[in-house]
Amino acid sequence: MQYHKIIFTSLLLVSMQWVNAQSTVDHPLIDKNSGNLLYYYQKEEIQGHPFFKDKWIDANITDQNGYVFKNILIKIDTYRNTVVFNRNDSSYELGPMVAQICFFPNAGDTTQKMIFKKGYDVTAFIKADKYLQVLAEGKILLLKDYHKELEDYTEYGNATKMKRYRDVEQYYIGKDGQFTGIGLSKKNLENALQTRWPQVDAYLKQKELSGKDEKSWAAAIAYYNSL
């Protein structure tokens, strides 16, 4: 147990050094009691939040050496591509040693899990250090780039420009190290699975899946990978 704590502390210290390097971008929040560097807050007021979910998620964290830290309270900052860790009601960024995040969106259902992972070199803008949601993995990969962007907006009767976070989603299908952005339609799924399509189509009909949504695609590709 003590060894586990030492490793996780090292992971956190790496983060704190990395955050400090970003001090020209955001203002640091300092714990008045301990003087420790906490999570950063933005310089200006922005509507919404930068997180995948604006609540603490009980997750298992895997580092680049394959060591798993269980039941860690985190938030995934999809605007800055970082993971925020909750310790004693204070928030810290975890460092680049984090390789994978796994959690169950519904605490009572362990059959459904969400995995965010690094290591995929997808496009010129999505490199191996980007957290992507893994929907299916095997001979064919199905990845989801979920992130937030800032946009300007105005409200009726107010000419002042304001900022807010906007959700952006894009799916990628990968095979033999090559990735392609793709829309979730049944025709695109058929084109992606080609010669195995008759078997997969029969599977989708058996499971009463449309082939047009994320759940269908994840199930179809997982089935394809099992053949």
C-alpha positions in Angstrom: 0.0 0.0 0.0 2.8 2.4 0.9 4.5 1.6 -2.5 1.2 2.4 -4.2 1.1 5.8 -2.5 4.7 6.7 -3.4 4.1 5.9 -7.1 0.9 8.0 -7.2 2.6 10.9 -5.5 5.3 10.8 -8.1 2.7 10.9 -10.8 1.2 13.9 -9.1 4.5 15.8 -8.7 5.2 15.4 -12.3 1.9 17.0 -13.0 2.5 19.9 -10.7 5.8 20.7 -12.5 4.0 20.5 -15.8 1.2 22.8 -14.7 3.7 25.3 -13.5 5.1 25.5 -17.0 1.7 26.8 -18.1 1.6 29.7 -15.7 1.6 32.2 -18.6 -1.8 30.9 -19.7 -3.9 30.7 -16.6 -3.8 31.9 -13.0 -2.8 29.4 -10.3 -5.0 28.6 -7.4 -3.0 28.2 -4.1 -4.2 26.4 -1.0 -4.0 29.0 1.7 -3.2 26.4 4.4 -0.6 24.3 2.8 0.7 26.7 0.1 0.4 23.8 -2.5 -0.3 24.5 -6.1 -3.8 23.4 -7.0 -5.8 23.4 -10.2 -5.8 26.4 -12.5 -8.7 28.6 -13.1 -9.2 30.7 -16.3 -8.5 34.4 -16.5 -11.9 35.3 -17.8 -15.5 34.3 -17.1 -16.6 31.5 -19.4 -20.1 29.9 -19.5 -20.2 26.2 -18.8 -17.3 24.0 -17.8 -14.3 22.4 -19.6 -14.9 18.8 -18.2 -16.3 15.7 -19.8 -18.7 15.5 -16.8 -18.9 18.3 -14.2 -18.8 15.8 -11.3 -16.1 13.7 -9.7 -15.8 10.3 -11.4 -14.6 7.2 -9.5 -12.0 5.8 -12.0 -9.1 3.4 -12.3 -6.0 5.1 -13.7 -3.3 3.2 -15.5 0.1 4.8 -15.9 2.6 4.2 -18.8 4.2 1.4 -16.9 0.9 -0.5 -16.7 0.4 0.2 -13.0 -3.2 0.6 -12.0 -4.5 3.0 -9.4 -8.0 2.1 -8.3 -10.9 4.2 -7.1 -9.4 7.6 -7.8 -11.7 10.6 -8.0 -11.0 12.5 -11.2 -12.5 14.9 -13.8 -11.4 14.8 -17.4 -10.7 18.3 -18.7 -11.5 17.9 -22.4 -10.6 21.5 -23.2 -7.0 21.3 -21.9 -6.6 17.5 -22.5 -5.7 16.9 -18.8 -7.0 14.8 -15.9 -7.8 16.5 -12.6 -7.4 14.6 -9.4 -9.3 15.2 -6.1 -7.3 14.9 -2.9 -8.6 16.1 0.4 -11.1 18.4 -1.4 -8.3 20.0 -3.4 -7.8 19.6 -7.2 -4.5 18.8 -8.9 -3.6 18.0 -12.5 -2.2 14.5 -13.0 0.9 14.4 -15.3 1.7 12.9 -18.7 2.4 9.5 -17.2 -1.3 8.7 -17.2 -2.0 6.3 -20.1 -5.6 5.2 -19.6 -8.7 6.1 -17.6 -11.5 3.6 -17.0 -14.7 4.2 -15.2 -18.3 3.1 -14.9 -20.8 5.8 -15.8 -23.5 4.0 -13.8 -22.1 2.9 -10.5 -24.5 0.0 -10.2 -23.8 -1.4 -13.7 -20.3 -2.8 -14.1 -21.1 -4.2 -17.6 -21.0 -0.7 -19.0 -17.6 1.1 -18.8 -16.0 4.0 -20.5 -12.3 4.1 -21.5 -10.3 7.1 -22.3 -6.8 6.3 -23.6 -3.7 7.9 -25.1 -1.3 6.5 -27.7 -3.2 6.9 -31.0 -1.6 9.0 -33.7 -4.8 9.8 -35.6 -4.4 13.1 -37.5 -2.0 16.1 -37.7 -4.0 17.6 -34.8 -4.7 14.5 -32.8 -1.4 13.0 -31.7 -0.5 10.2 -29.2 -0.8 12.5 -26.2 -4.5 13.1 -26.8 -7.1 11.3 -24.6 -9.6 9.6 -26.9 -12.6 7.5 -25.9 -12.1 3.9 -27.0 -15.4 2.4 -28.2 -14.0 -0.8 -29.8 -10.5 -2.1 -30.0 -9.0 -5.0 -32.0 -8.5 -5.6 -35.7 -10.6 -2.5 -36.2 -10.6 0.5 -33.8 -13.5 2.8 -33.2 -12.4 6.0 -31.4 -14.2 9.1 -30.4 -12.6 12.5 -30.1 -14.6 14.4 -27.5 -13.4 17.8 -26.7 -14.5 21.3 -25.9 -13.8 24.5 -27.8 -14.4 28.2 -26.8 -16.8 30.2 -28.9 -18.0 33.8 -28.7 -21.7 34.6 -28.4 -24.0 37.4 -27.6 -27.4 37.5 -25.9 -30.5 39.3 -27.2 -30.4 42.9 -26.2 -26.8 42.8 -25.1 -24.0 43.6 -27.6 -21.2 42.5 -25.3 -19.4 39.4 -26.6 -19.2 36.5 -24.1 -17.5 33.2 -24.2 -18.8 29.6 -23.6 -17.6 26.1 -24.0 -18.9 24.2 -27.0 -19.0 20.4 -27.2 -17.3 18.9 -30.3 -17.4 15.2 -31.2 -15.8 13.3 -34.0 -15.5 9.5 -34.6 -12.5 7.8 -36.2 -12.2 4.2 -37.5 -8.7 2.7 -37.6 -7.1 -0.3 -39.3 -3.5 -1.2 -39.8 -2.4 2.1 -38.1 -4.5 4.3 -40.5 -7.4 6.4 -39.2 -10.3 7.9 -41.0 -12.9 10.4 -39.7 -16.3 8.9 -40.2 -20.0 9.6 -39.7 -22.2 7.0 -38.0 -24.5 5.7 -40.7 -25.4 2.1 -41.6 -23.9 2.6 -45.1 -20.6 3.7 -43.7 -20.6 0.8 -41.3 -21.2 -1.6 -44.2 -18.3 0.0 -46.2 -16.0 -0.3 -43.2 -16.7 -3.9 -42.5 -16.9 -5.0 -46.2 -16.7 -8.8 -46.6 -17.9 -9.5 -43.0 -20.9 -7.3 -43.4 -23.5 -10.1 -43.9 -22.5 -11.7 -40.6 -22.4 -8.3 -38.8 -25.7 -7.2 -40.3 -27.4 -10.4 -39.1 -25.9 -9.8 -35.6 -27.3 -6.3 -35.5 -30.8 -7.5 -36.5 -30.6 -10.2 -33.8 -29.7 -7.5 -31.2 -32.2 -5.0 -32.7 -29.6 -2.4 -33.3 -30.0 0.2 -36.1 -26.4 0.5 -37.2 -26.8 4.3 -37.2 -25.7 5.2 -33.7 -22.7 4.9 -31.3 -24.0 1.9 -29.5 -24.6 0.0 -32.7 -21.2 0.8 -34.1 -19.4 -0.2 -31.0 -21.3 -3.5 -30.8 -20.9 -4.2 -34.6 -17.1 -3.6 -34.5 -16.6 -5.6 -31.3 -18.5 -8.4 -33.0 -16.4 -8.1 -36.2 -13.2 -8.2 -34.1 -14.4 -11.5 -32.5 -14.8 -13.3 -35.9 
